[in-house]
Amino acid sequence: MIGANTLQEFVVARQAEFAGATGDLSRLLTDIGTAAKMVNRHVNSAGLSGILGTHQENGQGSQNVQGETQQKLDVYADDTFNRVLGSCLKVGGIVSEEQPSIIHVDHSGRGEGRGYGKYVVCIDPLDGSSNVDVNISVGTIFGIHRRKSPLTQPAEATDFLQPAKDLVAAGYVLYGSSTMLVYSTGCGVNGFTFDPSIGEFFLSHPDMKYPEASTVYSINDANLDTAVPGVKPYVKDCRSRGLTARYTGALVADFHRNLIQGGIYMYPGSTDKPEGKLRMLYEAQPLAFLANQAGGSTRCHLHDLLHVTPTSLHQRTPLFTGHAEEVQNLVQAMDAQTLHV
Ligand code: AFP
């Protein structure tokens, strides 16, 4: 793809490969790139700009709909993505980790024929935000569905509650030692690195695929004893095969490393939390879509997560994602335990 070096050039060049493409999705993807640059600027200067720490409301720490303490940067990232996506004419609704219900985006006051956009976006604006205060990587995760409900009406929950296999695009931004935007529209996975001196994302990781062999497994070791049967013996097996453990506590960072180095990410259900911790719509589904496009696979417990239809907006799910062979090894270990129960 000669000449298609910036994110915007690449998105537009790829659009030309789809007969009948209108450019609407391209516009939306480049808007996500713009919002990512704004959040990136704040994340990178957080220690200097007084934006570290928890968000306060009426002198008290605020919590999001999940009951988690909100960081100042959570609130900034949420506001920024909602503002940018809300002004994109292609967006008809947003579901954010930080908001209790659907944010309806109505463009009817903005000119004739404009109502509600044809795409809905599921977003975790700042994943792993508890890492911010200790200067470790954080990320943004997004998934985009085409609406099913009429465009003359506000988006409905069913527009968001679609299986991951039906996403039209998904991706993440990793605010790390460098900032990267990685996305897929279902024709492979491509990664772009932000050059702060120019203010652009440039194609740096074309056609990302899991390597042949895995070297890493990622799990919160503190949860191992309570994890569903099969996970602990599988981790023991990983150790005996020489895989090394890596876990940052930011899903985007762990997923990205495992995609590049080969590995598996696990956040299982446990005896006290059978659904685990991670959110289906704006964490698990977009990453499952990307893993599949990169030759990997994803399970929520024993089911292929790509085919699961969510039932609620803030649903949680166990998540096992990464190198297809490792996911298969894990499934076999879980199967074996289930058979012995
Ligand atoms: P926060 O955004 O609240 O920090 O949660 C991050 C996260 O959802 C995901 O990015 C991590 O993989 C996971 O939680 C880490 O959870 P544990 O701290 O329970 O391991």
Residues whose N, C-alpha, C, O or C-beta is under 5 A from the ligand:
A	BS01	AFP	E68 L126 D127 G128 S129 S130 N220 G249 A250 L251 V252
